[in-house]
């Protein structure tokens, strides 16, 4: 029983911390709707997006983490009292009443299941491992942006350490801490599951080991959530550098191919070949993307497919401009500022609704706790 009460309380605490992470992400999204940066695939610059759009992806991931914990709470909020050692009890215990007194939604009916079930611990541990995984994925992006060659953002000084001999170093050690916290959590979860794989119905020594690992996992995730929120809240974003990194690469050339399809009746396969030749020629000839003009594109079309292609300078400029590139992406869920603002507004509403639900659950438990304390005090007075 005490383990279940602890797990329930810790799920509530984790939820409150994830909520703070979500609120902080919302704030950085609002501040960076017009912070243009490259999206990455295979750790290579892919297509232009905004920092707000990228952070919105993590917002959705952490929102699912929060929802996952809420679902688990529904399943684990059942009372084991009345099960005895494994065969119930001969005492006239009202299991409905004891469950209500302790704020449970019901009780585990089968007495053997009630005494031996430990999924109430390793199911939230699984959810926390997923949360750790999501934090780890965000950590890798922040580490990538932090390196000098990218320089989109860097961690605030309190989250860094300095080299013992190299004064120029500003090492993002807080992110490294988050990274190994996830790795440790996966190992602890595997130990929990391995310990339970051959655990028969009835009491044994495994539950104590399994729950002790859960205690460690939850504390590590609480610490990690605090750390992540602080990192994101104080993140130093270089908007000018982010735009420069986006503009200087070739992340906009997909829209050049799209322009060929939309305005010159080419198939995308043909347009992609021409655009690929544009990039190859530019790299071989050390030509900046800003210097690509209609003559350069025409030469690429001739070399790639032996065809004439006459694009105007304006068409090329509009296709390769990173700001226009992002603004054109008006599909629902896309990175355009208008669409990102919609996602921020929807996300804010979802956070508030979820918070109202958890607030009512916490108030209900506080009410039951006070009633139980009052009952215990009255019984002590009568004794």
Protein Blocks (a to p, Z undefined) as FASTA:
>chain_A
ZZmmmmmmmmmmmmmmmmmmmmmmmmmmmmmmmmccdddeehiafbdcdfklmmmmmmmm
mmmmmmmmmmmmmmmmccfehnlmmnopabdcdfklmmmmnopabdcfblmlmmmpcklm
mmmmmmmmmmmmmmmmmmmmmmmmmpmklomaccdfklpccdfklmkbccdfklmmmmmm
mmmmmmmmmmmmmmmmmccedddfklmmmmmmmmmmmmmmmmmmmmmmmmmmmoccdfkl
mmmmmmmmmmlmmmmmmmmmmmnopafklmmmmmmmmmmmmmmnopafklpcfklmmmmm
mmmnopacdddfklmmmmmmmklmmmmmmcghiabfklmmmmmmmmmmmmmmmmmmmmmm
mmmmmmmmmmmmmmmmmmmmmZZ
